[in-house]
Amino acid sequence: MGDRLQPVLAGVVTAVVGFASSFTVVLAGLRAVGASEAQAASGLLTVSVAAGICATWLGLRHRMPIAIAWSTPGAALLVATGPVPGGWPAAVGAFALCGLLIVTAGLFPALGRAVAAIPAPVAAAMLAGVLLPLCTAPVRALVEVPALAAPVIVTWLVLHRFAPRWAVPAALVAAAVVIALTTTGAGVTLGDLRPVVSPTVPAFTLPAVVGLALPLFLVTMAAQNVPGTAVLRGFGYRPPLAPALRATGLASALGAATGGHAVNLAAITAALAAGPDAHPDPDRRWIASVTAGIGLALLGLGAGAATTLVLLSPPVLIEAVAGLALLGALAGALSSALAPASASDPQSREAAVVTFVVTASGVSLLGVGGAFWGLLAGWLMLLLFRRRTQAPALGLPGPQEPEGNPVVGGQSGQVTGR
């Protein structure tokens, strides 16, 4: 009996941890790009149900523990981007276009390979720049609302030391407790706690397409789908990437009208369903991912209550919980961005630094946010570096190349390396 229950319990844990650890990021992101309270609740419900349906279908179809989640880095991108020209309808149009791009990547593998060809340090730097503003929220919360923030952060620190998997859910519970103790909840009705579906007619504007849809697609692919595939391969599976992209992309495109930003392969919680803790037999672990999908869809029905909790608290407190949830992702992204450059691409680290600085600055030009400009700056820097290194091979003078034989230390023809 216990052998049969093990993957089910693992799936329940995966769903609870996945929902509780990052739903605040989703709500913060949707509100940042213009969603009302009802529209944000609708978006959270949508991505929960869409991810649940995809996980259930893919798990049953392929008998693999293919965990599906909403795009947490994508939600952080929404926070960093802020309002876009055209408002919430334009953001919804960008969500739909992102979903269609994911479907296209599943139909034409060349597009997926092109995304994967972005140097890992540059992609990681863009992600780190997107996450940085949210990850500083705990510090801001300690300054602005110390009495509320301190119990949340202390709870996270203690659990992170002894039970890391439950650190963020425990911090969320601590936040709910301090909110309940410091607010009256006046004006909250049962209607506020019910599931909400709020459709929006999408609009398409060039700034939203360039500044939101494309970065959201790149972040979702590079920070979720590619690592999610790697996690499954690490546990010995051969995940069906193309069908997974088509399913999650279609779900994202259809869910955009009710506020869903994107769903994708899980990267962080994937190991909970695909690892040996889910079941000793790898052929039985798909039960965990299917259970997680059903559980996530059911938890999504509480999106109204989750949104009400957020509305009762100071915004910086909920951002602090979201920031705590993303600290691990920020550390991993910075580590990848600043890793020693490879011999095949020696300038990638310098380009990554430029990408990180531009993205984290939050610069907005022509209505387009910093994530796009950061990626563009890193890419242009790589092109410049490569052109400089290729110039001598073409017989062209390199930059600052001295005429005649260089002389170092008085010895003609001897050059010391730097």
Disulfide bonds with the S-S distance in Angstrom:
none
